[in-house]
Amino acid sequence: MKRIILTGLCATGLLCSVHAQDTIPSAKRIQHIVNYLASDKLKGRGTAEKGSITASKYVAKQFRKLGLKPVNNGSYYQDFTFDRNAHKNIPSRNVLGFLDNGAARTIIIGAHYDHLGTAGLFDGKYPIGQIHNGADDNASGVAGLLELANYYVNNKDKEPFNFLFIAFGGEELGLQGSKYYTANPLQPLANVHFMLNMDMIGRYNPERGIGIGGFGSAVEWPAVFKDVTQPGIKYFTDAAGKGASDHHNFYMHQVPVMFFHTGGHDDYHKPTDDADKLQSDAEAKIIQLQIQLIGKAMAYPELHYQEVK
């Protein structure tokens, strides 16, 4: 009887609001995601290591909970292999979730979930056997990816574009996940409005601000960025569409890009890049800035790619 009463109340809207997901980017959720992905349990999410597989399953589980659709024959995964120096047929995977708004064009939101792991595939460049947790690089970006997915899934207004959320594998070993996806897209790249990439957005420095790359990759970007401000966040733009992260491969396939990055720090690619150093409040504000820019970009039915000279 109690279950029937609760169901009836939920149907009338009296209790549903208690369980409704908060669409506003949440510092608490961001910290929770990073705490898990950058925990010693996942051992740094190294490509071809167990922790990376665990991380990919975690992202797929979140996509499924949000109601995002799988796009690869009923699977959230796009598996691939690649070669790296003396290492052959290294396995990895991308994780993809699709928000179908019935639109002709799609916005891709991306972040890589892999990190250095225990450094076994890096030929002695990093201390082998030590766990590199990669809280900022790039558990912070995955948290941003999931926060944006949460926002657009639960936004009461249906957007005029579809969204494809991609967590890339193999980024640390040469942008392998985005390289594979752009060579084997599961939806036509010609229908992509733009690609937004997040790589290290968790260590905001108010003196520097957050850098946004790709400003020169679309004719419309100056108009999109005009008058956009976010309290507590300073940003600057960089024209380059090329770069050392996954947006690079989309730009090379003539897709306009935006790349968010809070900059380097002393813990970059070291075992000390831990979750307790994350600035989750600032990251939540950065995601609010992204939502503003995405909203303004959706005012244009099509963006026009341009090569940065």
Secondary structure, 3 states (H helix, E strand, C coil): CHHHHHHHHHHCCCCHHHHCCCCCCCHHHHHHHHHHHCCHHHCCCECCCHHHHHHHHHHHHHHHHHCCECCECCECEEEEEEEECCEEEEEEEEEEEEECCCCCCEEEEEEECCECECCCCCCCCCCCCCCECCHHHHHHHHHHHHHHHHHHHHCCCCCCCEEEEEEECCHHHCCHHHHHHHHCCCCCHHHEEEEEEECCCCCCCCCCCEEEECCCCECCHHHHHCCCCECCECEEECCCCCCCCCHHHHHCCCCCEEEEECCCCCCCCCCCCCHHHCCHHHHHHHHHHHHHHHHHHCCCCCCCECCCC
